[in-house]
Amino acid sequence: MYALTIDSSVFISDYQERDIFHKESRAFFRALGEIGSVVIPAMVPFEVCNALVRYKVEFDSTTILINFSQLQLVDVDLELISHTIPILSKFYLKASDALLVAVAALHKTTLISWDKQLLKEAARVVPAMTPTEYLKGLEINNVS
């Protein structure tokens, strides 16, 4: 059973110290050990590395790949694409975002992102929130 599907925006802000959400993303990933397991489309590591290269962020690709190897990666195959097509036709999403929503729906996970448009559209299908909102929910549950 998986608990979360995480958008590349959260990983990117964790690796990019100048990102506005860097501290929040770092805190979120520190808490992951307590949260549970993560399932993501296999294209997310590629998106993250691509963005870091574009933003000229120095990074160790071996470390990033080791970090991603600890997550469950879902291949982008014809089965996943067949689940994604209805999402593309109903929602205003980029193809990669529709894949995230499809993975979250198939695995019954909460989608985590900093992308407001993705969160708005995804919330019509699956639970969707920012890392900060998710951590606040954990704090409330731990206090209760």
C-alpha positions in Angstrom: 0.0 0.0 0.0 1.3 3.4 -1.0 0.6 6.6 0.8 1.8 9.4 -1.5 2.4 10.4 -5.1 4.9 13.3 -5.3 5.2 15.8 -8.1 8.6 16.7 -9.5 8.1 20.3 -8.2 8.6 19.0 -4.6 11.8 17.2 -5.5 13.2 20.1 -7.5 12.6 22.6 -4.6 14.3 20.2 -2.2 17.5 20.0 -4.4 17.5 23.7 -5.3 18.5 25.8 -2.3 17.3 29.1 -3.9 13.8 27.8 -4.4 11.1 29.6 -2.5 9.8 26.2 -1.1 13.2 24.7 -0.4 12.9 24.7 3.4 9.4 23.3 3.3 10.3 20.6 0.9 13.4 19.6 2.9 11.2 19.3 6.1 8.7 17.3 4.1 11.3 14.8 2.9 12.8 14.5 6.4 9.3 13.4 7.6 8.9 10.8 4.9 10.2 8.0 7.1 7.2 8.5 9.3 4.7 9.1 6.4 5.0 5.9 4.5 5.8 4.8 1.0 5.8 6.8 -2.2 4.8 5.8 -5.8 5.6 8.0 -8.8 5.6 7.7 -12.6 9.1 6.7 -13.8 9.4 10.0 -15.7 9.6 12.1 -12.4 13.4 11.5 -11.9 14.0 12.5 -15.5 11.9 15.7 -15.0 13.8 16.5 -11.8 17.3 16.1 -13.4 16.2 18.1 -16.5 15.0 21.0 -14.3 18.1 21.0 -12.2 20.3 21.1 -15.4 18.1 24.0 -16.8 18.4 25.9 -13.6 22.1 25.3 -13.5 22.0 23.6 -10.1 25.1 21.5 -9.4 24.0 18.0 -8.4 25.3 14.5 -8.1 23.3 12.3 -10.4 24.3 9.1 -8.6 22.9 10.5 -5.3 19.6 11.5 -7.0 19.2 8.1 -8.6 19.9 6.4 -5.3 17.3 8.6 -3.7 14.7 7.7 -6.4 15.6 4.0 -6.2 14.0 3.9 -2.8 10.6 4.9 -4.2 8.2 2.8 -6.3 8.5 3.8 -9.9 5.6 3.1 -12.3 6.6 2.5 -15.9 4.9 4.7 -18.4 3.4 1.9 -20.4 0.3 1.4 -22.5 -1.7 0.4 -19.4 -0.9 3.6 -17.6 -1.5 5.7 -20.7 -4.9 4.1 -21.1 -5.8 5.2 -17.5 -4.4 8.7 -18.3 -6.3 9.4 -21.5 -9.7 10.0 -19.7 -7.9 12.4 -17.3 -6.4 14.3 -20.2 -9.9 14.7 -21.8 -11.6 15.9 -18.6 -9.0 18.2 -17.0 -6.7 21.0 -18.0 -3.4 19.3 -17.3 0.0 18.8 -19.0 0.6 15.2 -20.0 3.1 14.6 -17.2 0.7 16.0 -14.6 -2.1 13.8 -16.0 0.3 10.8 -15.5 0.8 11.8 -11.8 -3.0 12.0 -11.3 -3.5 8.6 -12.9 -0.8 7.0 -10.7 -2.3 8.6 -7.6 -5.8 7.4 -8.6 -4.6 3.9 -9.5 -2.7 3.5 -6.2 -5.3 5.4 -4.1 -2.6 7.9 -2.8 -2.6 11.5 -1.9 -0.9 13.7 -4.5 1.7 16.2 -3.2 2.8 19.2 -5.3 3.6 22.9 -5.2 1.9 23.4 -8.5 -1.4 25.2 -7.8 -3.0 24.3 -11.1 -2.1 20.6 -10.7 -3.5 20.6 -7.2 -6.7 22.3 -8.2 -7.4 19.8 -11.1 -6.1 16.7 -9.2 -8.3 17.4 -6.2 -11.3 16.5 -8.4 -9.9 13.0 -8.6 -7.7 12.3 -5.6 -6.7 13.9 -2.3 -4.2 16.6 -3.3 -2.2 19.1 -1.2 1.1 20.9 -0.7 3.8 19.3 1.4 3.1 22.0 4.1 -0.6 21.1 4.2 0.2 17.4 4.4 2.6 17.9 7.3 0.1 20.1 9.2 -2.4 17.2 8.8 0.2 14.8 10.3 0.7 17.2 13.3 -3.0 17.4 13.9 -3.3 13.6 13.8 -0.3 13.1 16.1 -1.8 15.6 18.7 -5.2 13.8 18.7 
